[in-house]
Amino acid sequence: MNTKRIQMLSVGEVAQRSGVAISTLHFYEAKGLIASIRSRGNQRRFSRDILRRIAIIRVAQRLGVPLAEIVDLLKPVPAGKQPTAADVKDMIVNWRRALQARIDGLTLLRDRLDGCIGCGCLSLEDCPLRNPSDRLGADGQGAVLLKCDGVRDAND
């Protein structure tokens, strides 16, 4: 019988080893990105595999992936669960798909940027970036992007 206990890390140890502030760890936990258990003394304890999860989160953030998207991409391996090989495979498939979509979007932006360099107008009628094929024309005249939330584009 194996009586070896799994060594758990305190929040301070996780912060030191991951290079992430304690407040950030609390934020990640509140968002469901990581999970801890409570010791008998009601202190947070993390399993060692949390360090890998934090590294994945940090890399994704540096690449500009929003936290909400990171939460979705980590769903196959919920916080606090030891991942199986199938979990990791599912997660990788989803990450590849999301990263490829980001690459495709950036490539499109790069390739169509030349049309905007000359005037910089981001015309509602002509701009290939914000309003390809004047898709917003059906919504009315004027600054239709600024009506409602102001966070729309023609691809919505």
SEPAVO-284136 format. One line per field, with one value per residue (C-alpha): x, y, z; residue in one letter. Coordinates in nm, 4 decimals. Each point is the difference from the previous one (the first is absolute). Layout:
N
X = c(X	...) .
Y = c(Y	...) .
Z = c(Z	...) .
r = c(A	...) .
***
This chain:
156
X = c(0.0000	0.1392	-0.0290	0.1998	-0.1906	-0.0222	0.1870	-0.2291	0.1226	-0.1075	-0.1203	0.3327	0.1981	-0.2104	0.0495	0.3753	0.0405	-0.2316	0.1088	-0.3640	-0.1184	-0.2187	-0.2773	0.0162	-0.0320	-0.3098	-0.1368	0.0677	-0.1763	-0.3010	-0.0237	0.0153	0.3390	0.1641	-0.1280	0.1277	-0.1033	-0.0095	0.2261	-0.1219	0.1134	-0.2132	0.3052	0.0029	0.2011	0.0762	0.1189	0.3336	-0.1561	-0.1514	0.3369	-0.0406	-0.3560	0.1144	0.2768	-0.2571	-0.2209	0.2913	0.1180	-0.3528	-0.0330	0.3310	-0.1366	-0.3010	-0.2553	-0.2776	-0.0598	-0.3547	0.1422	0.2695	-0.2739	-0.1799	0.3185	0.0857	-0.3468	0.1113	0.2306	-0.1988	0.1913	0.0918	-0.0326	0.2982	-0.0179	-0.0203	0.1721	-0.3388	-0.0622	0.3311	-0.0631	-0.3422	0.1512	0.2790	-0.2469	-0.2021	0.3106	0.1289	-0.3360	-0.0137	0.3614	-0.0510	-0.3046	0.2113	0.2812	-0.2493	-0.1480	0.3412	0.1053	-0.3162	0.0660	0.3601	-0.1002	-0.2794	0.1789	0.1541	-0.3395	-0.0201	0.3556	-0.0579	-0.2992	-0.0509	-0.3722	-0.1420	-0.2915	-0.3306	-0.0538	0.3431	0.2049	0.0951	0.0832	-0.3045	-0.2696	0.0838	-0.2445	-0.1916	-0.1838	-0.0942	-0.1795	-0.3164	-0.0049	-0.0465	0.2004	0.2590	0.2144	-0.1885	0.2993	-0.0499	-0.3704	-0.0874	0.3131	0.2524	0.1836	-0.1343	0.1530	-0.1367	0.0808	-0.2578) .
Y = c(0.0000	0.3368	0.2440	0.2750	0.3269	0.2397	0.3150	0.2984	0.3554	0.3082	0.3036	0.1706	-0.2935	-0.0034	0.3754	-0.0310	-0.2993	0.1319	0.3636	0.1074	0.2301	-0.1482	0.2415	-0.1354	-0.3561	0.1037	0.1659	-0.3130	-0.2097	0.2335	-0.0311	-0.3802	-0.0269	-0.1734	-0.1753	-0.0551	-0.2030	0.1201	-0.1406	-0.0791	0.3501	0.1421	0.0932	-0.0409	-0.2937	-0.0806	-0.3201	0.0290	-0.0374	0.3474	0.1438	-0.1436	0.1344	0.3480	-0.0110	-0.0797	0.2873	0.2439	-0.0973	0.0362	0.3436	0.1119	-0.1042	0.2242	-0.2725	0.1452	-0.1695	-0.1003	-0.1886	-0.1590	-0.1236	-0.1604	-0.1547	-0.1520	-0.1571	-0.3489	0.0053	0.1699	0.1778	-0.2428	-0.3108	-0.2150	-0.0164	-0.3275	-0.0502	0.0412	0.3274	0.1413	-0.1134	0.1733	0.3143	0.0064	-0.0408	0.2967	0.2134	-0.0738	0.0968	0.3251	0.0888	-0.0711	0.2297	0.2709	-0.0540	0.0135	0.3237	0.1616	-0.1131	0.1534	0.3209	0.0111	-0.0670	0.2598	0.2673	0.1581	0.1364	0.2008	0.1282	0.2673	0.1739	-0.1472	0.0766	-0.3437	0.0981	-0.1642	-0.0646	-0.0995	-0.1294	-0.3644	-0.0430	0.1374	-0.0272	-0.2431	0.0219	0.2755	-0.2538	0.2795	0.1980	-0.1978	0.1307	0.3614	0.3125	0.1688	-0.1459	-0.3274	-0.1484	0.2548	-0.0683	-0.2683	-0.1243	0.1506	-0.3316	-0.1538	-0.0642	-0.1195	-0.3609	-0.0098) .
Z = c(0.0000	-0.1040	0.2882	-0.1660	0.0339	-0.2901	0.0920	-0.0170	-0.0545	0.1901	-0.1899	0.0786	-0.1389	-0.3163	-0.0403	0.0451	-0.2312	-0.2731	0.0117	0.0433	0.2773	0.2731	-0.0969	-0.3563	0.1294	0.1958	-0.3159	-0.2089	0.2633	0.0051	-0.3809	0.0161	-0.1692	0.2967	0.3117	0.3499	0.2971	0.3585	0.2676	0.3496	0.0918	-0.2873	-0.2090	-0.3782	-0.1289	-0.3619	-0.1619	-0.1783	-0.3452	0.0458	-0.1057	-0.3515	-0.0215	0.1063	-0.2609	-0.2702	0.1171	0.0020	-0.3498	-0.1361	0.1630	-0.1520	-0.3405	0.0573	0.0667	0.2202	0.3363	-0.0982	-0.2978	0.2172	0.2368	-0.2966	-0.1368	0.3389	0.0452	-0.1079	0.3049	0.2781	0.2757	0.2767	-0.2187	-0.0899	-0.3816	-0.1873	-0.3352	-0.1716	0.1885	-0.1151	-0.3587	-0.0025	0.1446	-0.2590	-0.2876	0.1275	0.0570	-0.3508	-0.1486	0.2002	-0.0790	-0.3700	-0.0035	0.1642	-0.2538	-0.2887	0.1356	0.0424	-0.3482	-0.1465	0.1919	-0.1253	-0.3606	-0.0041	0.1978	-0.3099	-0.1046	0.3223	0.0200	-0.2654	0.1524	0.3440	-0.0247	0.0816	-0.2223	0.0849	-0.3704	-0.1244	0.2922	-0.0643	0.3705	0.1831	-0.2660	-0.2800	-0.2911	0.1861	0.2183	0.2407	-0.2723	0.0664	0.3596	-0.1060	-0.0629	0.2144	0.2716	0.0390	0.1821	0.2776	0.0446	0.2620	0.1796	-0.2380	-0.0070	-0.3192	-0.3330	-0.3310	0.0856	0.2834) .
r = c(M	N	T	K	R	I	Q	M	L	S	V	G	E	V	A	Q	R	S	G	V	A	I	S	T	L	H	F	Y	E	A	K	G	L	I	A	S	I	R	S	R	G	N	Q	R	R	F	S	R	D	I	L	R	R	I	A	I	I	R	V	A	Q	R	L	G	V	P	L	A	E	I	V	D	L	L	K	P	V	P	A	G	K	Q	P	T	A	A	D	V	K	D	M	I	V	N	W	R	R	A	L	Q	A	R	I	D	G	L	T	L	L	R	D	R	L	D	G	C	I	G	C	G	C	L	S	L	E	D	C	P	L	R	N	P	S	D	R	L	G	A	D	G	Q	G	A	V	L	L	K	C	D	G	V	R	D	A	N	D) .
***
